[in-house]
C-alpha cells in the first residue's frame, strides 16, 4: 500500500534480525537473533503517525486564553456620532479592529485529549519496536545491574558502549584537520528498557539529559520513536518476545445474570418497585 506520493505505508518483514550483545564495559559478548514475527512482522507508517499525534495531543495543557470583545475593559459607547464628522463610521472602542480591543475568535481553554482504540495503540508499540530492530538502533546489554543509584556509574557505562564514529574538524597551527571521534550512547538520545522497575537503574539515569529509563511493560510508540537508540537488558528482550497469555473465553454452560437497565422517571420508579416485589413473590 502506498500514499499519494508513492511511498510505501505498510511494509512486511520476514528475515531474522541480528542484534549485538555487549557488557557494561562495552565489549562484545555475542549476538541475538530476533524474529520479526514476534513483533507482528509489519510496519504501518500511517498508524505510527496517528498514535504519535495522539500522545502529543494528550500532553497539551490547553490553557491558552484570549479576551473577546465583551471581556476587555472599555465602554460600549459609540465613539462619535454616525454622520456629520467627515470620519468613517465607527462603533465601540472594544472592537477587534482597534488597538486594545478584543480578539476575534481567539483560542479559549480546551481539552485536546483523545484516545485511539487500545488494540491499535498496542500494535503501534510493537511496530515501533520492530522499526528499531530493523534500523539497527537496538543494543542488548548483558547483566545490567547496579548496587546503588549512581549517575556517575551510569555515565561510565554509556560512554563505554560505542555506536560508531564521526568526523570532527579541528584547527592545528592554522590548518584544518579532520579527526575521527568515537560516538557513544551518551552522545545521543537513549531509552533504557528493563524487564521490571529497577530503582537503582532508574535513579541513576533520570538525571541525565536525553536518557529515559522505563520497564518494558510501559513502552509506547511515542517514547520508542522519540529516542534515537534503545538499550535493552536480556531479560527485557525475553519479556518482549515471550507470547502473552490470552484470556480464556467464558464457558457456554455458565450463565451470567444480567442486570436489568433501570429507566428514568416514573417508568423507572415502577420498575424498581417490581424488582423489589419479585423476590418476595418467589
C-alpha positions as CSV (number, residue, x, y, z in Angstrom):
1,X,0.0,0.0,0.0
2,X,1.3,3.5,-1.0
3,X,0.3,7.0,-0.3
4,X,-0.3,9.8,-2.9
5,X,3.5,10.4,-3.2
6,X,4.2,6.8,-4.0
7,X,5.9,6.0,-0.7
8,X,5.0,2.6,0.9
9,X,2.8,2.9,4.0
10,X,2.8,-0.8,5.0
11,X,5.9,-3.0,4.8
12,X,6.3,-6.6,5.8
13,X,9.5,-8.2,7.2
14,X,10.3,-11.9,7.4
15,X,14.1,-12.2,7.6
16,X,15.5,-12.7,11.0
17,X,17.5,-9.8,12.6
18,X,20.8,-10.0,14.4
19,X,21.2,-7.7,17.4
20,X,24.6,-7.2,19.1
21,X,25.1,-8.0,22.8
22,X,27.6,-6.1,24.9
23,X,28.5,-6.0,28.6
24,X,28.8,-3.0,30.9
25,X,32.3,-2.2,29.7
26,X,31.2,-2.1,26.0
27,X,32.9,-5.3,25.0
28,X,31.0,-7.5,22.6
29,X,29.9,-10.8,24.1
30,X,27.9,-12.2,21.2
31,X,24.6,-11.6,19.4
32,X,21.0,-12.5,19.5
33,X,18.6,-13.2,16.6
34,X,15.2,-11.7,16.6
35,X,12.2,-12.9,14.6
36,X,10.1,-10.0,13.2
37,X,7.0,-12.2,13.7
38,X,7.5,-11.7,17.4
39,X,6.5,-8.0,16.8
40,X,3.9,-8.5,14.2
41,X,6.2,-8.6,11.1
42,X,4.6,-5.4,9.7
43,X,5.2,-1.6,10.0
44,X,2.3,0.7,9.2
45,X,3.6,4.3,8.9
46,X,0.1,5.8,9.0
47,X,-0.8,4.0,12.2
48,X,2.5,5.1,13.9
49,X,1.9,8.7,12.8
50,X,-1.7,8.7,14.2
51,X,-0.6,7.2,17.5
52,X,2.3,9.7,18.0
53,X,-0.1,12.5,17.2
54,X,-2.4,11.2,19.9
55,X,0.4,11.1,22.5
56,X,1.5,14.7,21.6
57,X,-2.1,16.0,21.7
58,X,-2.6,14.4,25.2
59,X,0.4,16.3,26.5
60,X,-1.0,19.7,25.6
61,X,-2.1,21.8,28.6
62,X,-4.8,23.6,26.6
63,X,-4.6,26.6,29.0
64,X,-4.4,29.2,26.2
65,X,-7.0,32.0,26.6
66,X,-7.7,35.3,24.9
67,X,-10.1,38.1,25.7
68,X,-13.1,38.5,23.5
69,X,-14.8,41.8,22.7
70,X,-17.1,41.6,25.7
71,X,-14.3,40.8,28.1
72,X,-11.8,43.7,27.5
73,X,-12.0,46.9,29.6
74,X,-13.7,49.9,27.9
75,X,-17.0,51.5,27.2
76,X,-19.6,50.3,24.7
77,X,-20.5,53.8,23.9
78,X,-20.2,54.9,20.2
79,X,-17.0,56.9,19.8
80,X,-18.7,59.7,17.8
81,X,-22.0,60.3,16.0
82,X,-22.7,58.4,12.8
83,X,-22.9,61.4,10.4
84,X,-21.6,64.9,10.1
85,X,-18.0,64.5,11.3
86,X,-16.4,63.5,8.0
87,X,-14.8,60.4,9.5
88,X,-15.6,56.8,8.7
89,X,-18.4,55.4,10.8
90,X,-17.3,53.6,14.0
91,X,-18.9,51.7,16.9
92,X,-17.4,51.0,20.3
93,X,-13.7,51.0,21.2
94,X,-13.6,47.3,22.2
95,X,-14.0,46.0,18.6
96,X,-11.2,43.7,17.4
97,X,-10.3,46.2,14.7
98,X,-8.9,48.7,17.2
99,X,-5.7,48.5,19.3
100,X,-6.6,47.3,22.8
101,X,-9.8,45.7,21.6
102,X,-10.9,42.1,21.9
103,X,-9.6,39.2,19.9
104,X,-12.0,37.8,17.3
105,X,-12.4,34.1,17.5
106,X,-9.3,33.7,19.6
107,X,-8.4,30.5,21.5
108,X,-10.1,29.5,24.8
109,X,-9.1,26.8,27.3
110,X,-10.0,23.4,25.9
111,X,-9.1,19.8,26.4
112,X,-7.1,18.2,23.5
113,X,-7.2,14.7,24.9
114,X,-8.4,11.9,22.8
115,X,-7.7,8.2,22.6
116,X,-7.4,5.7,19.8
117,X,-8.5,2.1,20.2
118,X,-6.3,0.2,22.7
119,X,-5.6,-2.6,20.2
120,X,-4.3,-0.1,17.7
121,X,-2.1,1.5,20.3
122,X,-0.6,-1.9,21.3
123,X,0.0,-2.8,17.7
124,X,1.8,0.6,17.1
125,X,4.1,-0.1,20.1
126,X,5.1,-3.4,18.5
127,X,5.7,-1.7,15.2
128,X,7.9,0.9,16.8
129,X,10.0,-1.8,18.4
130,X,10.3,-3.6,15.1
131,X,11.4,-0.5,13.4
132,X,14.2,0.0,16.0
133,X,15.5,-3.5,15.3
134,X,15.3,-3.1,11.6
135,X,17.2,0.2,11.6
136,X,19.9,-1.3,13.8
137,X,19.2,1.1,16.7
138,X,18.9,-1.6,19.4
139,X,21.7,-2.8,21.7
140,X,21.4,-5.6,24.2
141,X,23.4,-5.4,27.4
142,X,24.2,-8.5,29.4
143,X,23.7,-8.3,33.2
144,X,22.9,-4.7,33.6
145,X,22.7,-4.2,37.3
146,X,23.7,-1.5,39.8
147,X,24.4,-1.9,43.5
148,X,23.2,1.7,44.3
149,X,21.9,4.7,42.5
150,X,25.0,6.4,40.9
151,X,24.7,8.7,38.0
152,X,28.5,8.7,37.6
153,X,28.5,4.9,37.1
154,X,25.7,5.2,34.6
155,X,27.7,7.8,32.6
156,X,30.7,5.5,32.6
157,X,28.6,2.6,31.2
158,X,27.0,4.7,28.5
159,X,30.4,6.2,27.5
160,X,31.9,2.8,27.2
161,X,29.3,1.5,24.7
162,X,30.3,2.8,21.3
163,X,27.8,3.0,18.4
164,X,30.0,4.4,15.6
165,X,32.4,7.2,14.6
166,X,32.1,10.8,13.4
167,X,34.5,13.2,11.7
168,X,35.3,16.4,13.6
169,X,37.2,19.3,12.0
170,X,39.9,20.8,14.2
171,X,42.4,23.7,13.6
172,X,46.0,22.9,14.3
173,X,48.7,25.5,13.5
174,X,46.3,27.3,11.3
175,X,45.5,24.2,9.3
176,X,42.1,22.4,9.3
177,X,42.4,18.7,10.0
178,X,39.6,16.1,10.1
179,X,39.8,13.8,13.2
180,X,37.7,10.7,13.7
181,X,36.0,10.5,17.1
182,X,34.1,7.7,18.7
183,X,30.3,8.1,19.3
184,X,28.9,6.6,22.5
185,X,25.4,6.2,23.8
186,X,25.9,9.3,25.9
187,X,26.1,11.4,22.7
188,X,22.6,10.6,21.6
189,X,19.1,10.3,23.0
190,X,18.6,6.9,24.7
191,X,15.8,4.8,26.0
192,X,16.8,2.2,28.5
193,X,14.4,-0.7,28.9
194,X,14.5,-3.1,31.9
195,X,12.3,-6.2,32.5
196,X,10.8,-4.7,35.6
197,X,11.1,-1.5,37.6
198,X,14.7,-1.3,38.8
199,X,15.1,1.6,41.3
200,X,18.9,1.8,41.1
201,X,19.0,2.0,37.3
202,X,16.0,4.4,37.2
203,X,17.6,6.8,39.7
204,X,21.0,6.6,38.1
205,X,19.7,7.6,34.6
206,X,16.8,10.0,35.4
207,X,19.2,13.0,35.9
208,X,21.0,12.5,32.5
209,X,19.9,14.7,29.6
210,X,18.4,12.7,26.8
211,X,18.2,9.5,28.8
212,X,14.9,7.8,29.8
213,X,14.5,4.6,31.8
214,X,11.3,2.6,31.5
215,X,10.3,-1.0,32.3
216,X,9.4,-2.9,29.2
217,X,5.7,-3.1,30.0
218,X,5.5,0.7,29.9
219,X,6.9,1.1,26.4
220,X,4.8,3.1,24.0
221,X,5.3,4.1,20.3
222,X,6.0,7.8,21.1
223,X,8.8,7.0,23.6
224,X,10.4,4.4,21.3
225,X,10.4,6.8,18.3
226,X,11.4,9.9,20.2
227,X,14.7,8.4,21.4
228,X,17.3,7.6,18.7
229,X,18.7,4.5,20.5
230,X,17.3,1.7,22.5
231,X,19.3,-0.2,25.2
232,X,17.6,-3.4,26.4
233,X,18.6,-5.9,29.0
234,X,18.4,-9.5,28.1
235,X,15.5,-10.2,30.4
236,X,13.6,-7.2,28.9
237,X,14.1,-8.7,25.4
238,X,12.9,-12.1,26.7
239,X,9.8,-10.4,28.1
240,X,9.0,-8.5,24.9
241,X,9.4,-11.6,22.7
242,X,7.6,-14.0,25.0
243,X,4.0,-14.8,24.0
244,X,1.5,-13.0,26.2
245,X,-1.3,-15.1,27.8
246,X,-4.7,-14.8,26.2
247,X,-7.8,-14.7,28.4
248,X,-9.9,-17.8,28.1
249,X,-13.5,-17.3,26.9
250,X,-16.2,-18.0,29.4
251,X,-17.7,-21.5,29.3
252,X,-21.0,-21.6,27.4
253,X,-22.6,-23.6,30.3
254,X,-22.0,-20.8,32.8
255,X,-24.9,-18.3,32.8
256,X,-24.3,-14.8,34.0
257,X,-27.2,-13.0,35.5
258,X,-27.9,-9.8,33.6
259,X,-28.6,-6.6,35.5
260,X,-31.7,-5.0,34.2
261,X,-31.4,-1.5,32.9
262,X,-33.2,1.0,35.1
263,X,-35.2,3.5,33.2
264,X,-35.6,7.2,34.1
265,X,-38.6,9.0,35.6
266,X,-41.9,7.4,36.6
267,X,-41.2,4.3,34.5
268,X,-38.0,3.7,36.5
269,X,-39.8,4.0,39.8
270,X,-42.4,1.5,38.8
271,X,-39.6,-0.8,37.5
272,X,-37.8,-0.6,40.9
273,X,-41.0,-1.5,42.8
274,X,-41.5,-4.5,40.6
275,X,-37.9,-5.7,41.2
276,X,-38.3,-5.4,44.9
277,X,-41.6,-7.3,44.9
278,X,-40.2,-10.1,42.7
279,X,-38.0,-11.8,45.4
280,X,-40.9,-11.7,47.9
281,X,-43.2,-13.4,45.4
282,X,-40.7,-16.1,44.7
